[in-house]
Amino acid sequence: MKFINYLKSLAEANSGQSSKAFAVLASTLISFITGLVLCFAISYDVYVDGVVDSNLEDMGILMLCMGGFVGGSSISKIFGDQAESRADRHRHAYIHDNNSNYNDSDDDFVPNEDEEGQP
């Protein structure tokens, strides 16, 4: 139940990072289910007549493509996270070097106060 709520929160957040995380989770889940279906198909094939009559080469190619599917959806998340962390480092360095009017916790503008506490 927590996993489904997590997926709903990713879909409802409407941000770039949440959509990338949702794409990675969805592609991983689809690939996992496809792998299970192939495992059950091979198991059923062996159970029925004791011989694997299925085309294992095509199943292997399908699994290779599913790996590419997961890898392709992960690339945008990996590069996006790296670019975001790089931008955050530069932004925080700029803020700390050039301006002391920013609050570090949420980067909101906080005006300097004089001795009476008035902005």
N, C-alpha and C positions, 0 to 999 in steps of 0.2 A: 504494500500500500504506500509506503514511503517513496518507493521508486516511481510509482505512477504520479504521485504528488510532485516529485522532483521534476519529472518530464513536463507536467503541466506548468510548473513555475518557469521552466526554461522557455516554453512556448509563449507564455504570457508576458515575459519580461521585455520582449521586443527590443533587444539590443544585439549588437554584432556578436559579442562573446557568447550570449545565450543561444543564438541561432547556430553558431559553430559547434557549441557543445551538444546541442540537440542533434545536429547532423552526424556527429561522431557516434553518439549513443544509438541513434536510429540505424546507422549503417552497421554497427557492431551487432546489434540485436538481430537485424535481418540476416547477416552472415552467419550468426550462431544458429538461428532457426534453419537456415538452408543446410548447414553442416549436419545438424541433427536429422533432417529429412533424408539426406544422402546416406547417413549411417544406418538409419532404419531401412532404407531401400536395399542396401547391400545385405543387411542382416536378414531381411525377409527373403531375398533372393537365395541366400545360402540355406535358410531354413526350409524352403519349399522343396528344393531338389538336391541340396548338398553341393552345388556348383555355382560359382559366380558367373552368371550369364550376362551381367550388365557390362556396359562399355566403361571400363575404369579410366581409360584415357580421357574420355569426355568429362567424366566426373572430376577428374584431377584438374582439367582445364577450367571447369566451373569453379572449383575451390580456389584456384589461382586467381581467377577474375574476382572472386569475392574478397580475397586478400587485397587486391588492387583497389577495390571499391572502398574498403575500410581505410587503406593507406591514403587514397585520394581525398577522402573526407577529413582525414586527420591533418593533412598538410596545411590547409588553410588555418586550422586552429593553432598549429605549432608556430607557423610564421606570424600569425596575428598576435599571439601571446608574446612572442619575442619582440615584435615591433612595439607593442603596447608597453612592455616593461622598459624598453629602451627610451621611449617617449616619456614615461613617468620619471625615469632617472634624470633625463635632461630637464624636464619641467621642474622637478623638485630642486635640482641644483640651481636653476635659474632663480627660483623663488627665494631660496635661502641666500644666494649671493647678492641679489639685487633689491630685494624688498622684504622688509620685516613685517609688513601689514597683512600677511596671510597666516591663517590658522592651519597648522600641519595636519590636523585630524581629518578635515574634510575640504580643505582648500577654498573655503569661503573667505570673502574679504572681511577683515575685522579692522575697523578704523582705530588709530592710536587714540588713547584716552589721556586727557590731561590730569592734573593732580586731583580735581574734584570728581573724577570718574565720568565726566561728560565727553562725548565724542567731539 
